[in-house]
Every structure is written in structure tokens, then in C-alpha cells.
Amino acid sequence: MVSGRFWTNSVANPLLRPLLRSPLGRLLGRRLAVLRYTGVRTGRRHELVCGYVRTPRAVWVLVGDAERKVWWRNLRAPADVDLWLAGRRTGGRAVAVVGSEDLAEARRGLRAYVSRRPEAARALHLPDVDDPSALAATAKRVVLVRADLTA
């Protein structure tokens, strides 16, 4: 049986990346972006498709199932990235925001994310984004990536 991770990484993402970087990305890229970063140890460039929300000066990516993912660890220290948002390339400076380490920033990012993507609150079992204690409890267990836009 083919796993969901195999399907996503080997089939869906390779098909979506060029589409999201093309003019078709304007239609497809309202919720999906391509994020390009450089591996800390290898120096190799990597690209992934991710869901995002945009605020006036930043892009937030909620890392689903973060304990099983490794890509975001390349952004533990701030790093330059390229993003394709709605078919347009832009630069940014990205950093991983680990809720158990930076609760205030994780709360801020989570609030921005779920205010634009309410379905994420249900997936995270966040009953009420306006309840400070519920928001803090959820923020403590998530990882987000914040990319401050530079272009």
C-alpha cells in the first residue's frame, strides 16, 4: 500500500511545484506556495509545496505533524528563502517558530493562520481562537515558519 507521505512527496509535489511557479499559480497559489530553502548541512537547495497565509509583511506556514518532519529544522536560525505566492516569486527571511520555545510568537502566528484558515483550528482541536488559554495551549505544541518578505 502506498503511504500518504509517498504520494505527497513523490507524485503531488513534483506536479504542483512547476504549476505554482507558472502563471497558473495565480489560481492555484492562493493557498499553496512553493518554498525554496538551503539545507544547513548539505548546502543543497530544496523546494516544497506548503499551505500558507499572508499578512501584510510576512507569510506563515503551519508545519503539520512537525515532529515527523525535518525540513523546518533547516530554518531554526533565520535564513533567506524564495517563495512563489500566487505565481509570483518573492524573497524572504524565514525562521522556524517552535511554540514550546517561543510561545508569544507562536501565538501570534497561530492567530494569523487560523483567522485566515478557520479549518486549521478544527484540525488542531482549537475550540476558540479568542480564548487566550486555548490559543496558548495549542500554540505551545505547534511549529510554524514565519517568512518576513523582503521583495
C-alpha positions in Angstrom: 0.0 0.0 0.0 1.3 3.5 -0.9 1.6 5.9 2.1 0.2 9.4 2.1 3.7 10.8 2.5 5.0 8.9 -0.5 2.1 10.2 -2.6 2.6 13.8 -1.5 6.4 13.9 -1.9 6.8 11.7 -5.0 3.7 12.5 -7.0 1.7 15.6 -5.9 4.5 18.0 -5.1 6.6 17.3 -8.2 3.5 18.1 -10.3 2.4 21.1 -8.2 5.8 22.9 -7.9 6.1 23.9 -11.6 2.4 24.8 -11.8 2.6 27.0 -8.7 5.7 28.8 -10.2 3.9 29.4 -13.5 1.1 31.9 -14.4 -1.4 29.2 -13.4 -0.1 29.8 -9.9 -2.3 32.8 -9.7 -5.3 30.5 -9.5 -3.7 27.6 -7.6 -1.5 29.7 -5.4 -4.0 31.4 -3.2 -3.5 28.8 -0.5 -0.4 26.9 -1.7 3.1 28.2 -2.1 6.5 26.9 -3.2 9.1 27.5 -0.5 12.8 27.2 -1.6 15.4 27.0 1.2 19.0 25.8 1.5 19.9 22.8 3.6 22.1 23.8 6.6 24.4 20.8 6.5 24.4 19.9 2.8 24.1 23.4 1.2 21.7 21.9 -1.3 18.6 23.8 -2.3 15.2 22.2 -1.6 11.7 23.1 -2.6 8.5 22.1 -1.1 4.8 22.9 -1.6 3.2 24.2 1.6 -0.1 25.8 2.7 0.3 29.4 3.8 -1.4 32.5 4.9 -0.1 36.0 4.2 -0.1 39.0 6.5 1.0 42.5 5.2 4.7 41.8 5.8 5.0 38.1 6.4 4.0 34.6 5.3 3.1 32.0 7.9 3.4 28.2 7.2 1.9 25.8 9.7 4.1 22.7 9.8 1.7 19.8 10.1 3.0 16.8 12.1 6.2 18.7 12.8 7.8 16.0 15.0 7.9 13.8 11.9 9.1 16.5 9.5 12.7 17.6 9.2 12.7 20.4 6.6 11.7 23.1 9.0 14.8 22.4 11.1 16.9 24.0 8.4 15.2 27.2 9.4 16.0 27.1 13.2 18.2 30.1 12.5 16.9 32.8 10.2 17.7 32.1 6.5 17.0 33.6 3.2 14.3 31.8 1.2 12.5 32.2 -2.1 8.7 31.9 -2.2 6.2 31.6 -5.0 3.0 33.1 -3.9 0.1 33.1 -6.4 2.6 32.5 -9.2 4.9 35.3 -8.3 8.4 34.9 -6.9 9.4 36.9 -3.8 12.2 36.8 -1.4 12.0 36.4 2.3 13.9 35.8 5.5 12.4 32.7 7.2 12.7 31.3 10.7 11.0 28.3 12.5 8.8 29.3 15.4 8.6 26.5 17.8 5.7 27.0 20.2 7.4 25.3 23.2 10.3 27.7 22.8 8.7 31.0 21.8 5.1 30.9 22.9 4.4 34.6 22.3 5.5 34.4 18.6 3.8 31.0 18.1 0.5 32.5 19.5 0.8 35.5 17.1 1.5 33.2 14.1 -1.2 30.8 15.0 -3.8 33.6 15.4 -2.9 34.9 12.0 -3.1 31.4 10.5 -6.4 30.4 11.9 -8.0 33.7 11.3 -7.5 33.3 7.6 -7.8 29.5 7.6 -10.6 28.6 10.1 -10.4 24.9 9.1 -7.0 24.8 10.7 -8.5 25.5 14.1 -10.6 22.4 13.8 -7.7 20.2 12.7 -5.6 21.5 15.6 -8.5 20.9 18.1 -8.5 24.6 18.9 -12.1 25.3 20.1 -11.9 29.1 20.2 -9.1 31.3 18.8 -10.3 34.2 21.0 -9.8 32.1 24.2 -6.3 33.1 25.4 -5.7 29.9 27.3 -6.9 27.6 24.5 -4.8 29.6 22.0 -1.7 29.3 24.3 -2.2 25.6 24.9 -2.4 25.0 21.1 0.5 27.4 20.2 2.7 25.6 22.7 2.5 22.3 20.6 2.9 23.7 17.1 5.7 24.7 14.8 5.2 27.5 12.3 7.6 29.0 9.8 7.5 32.8 9.5 8.9 34.3 6.4 9.4 38.1 6.5 9.0 39.3 3.0 11.9 41.2 1.5 10.8 41.9 -2.0 
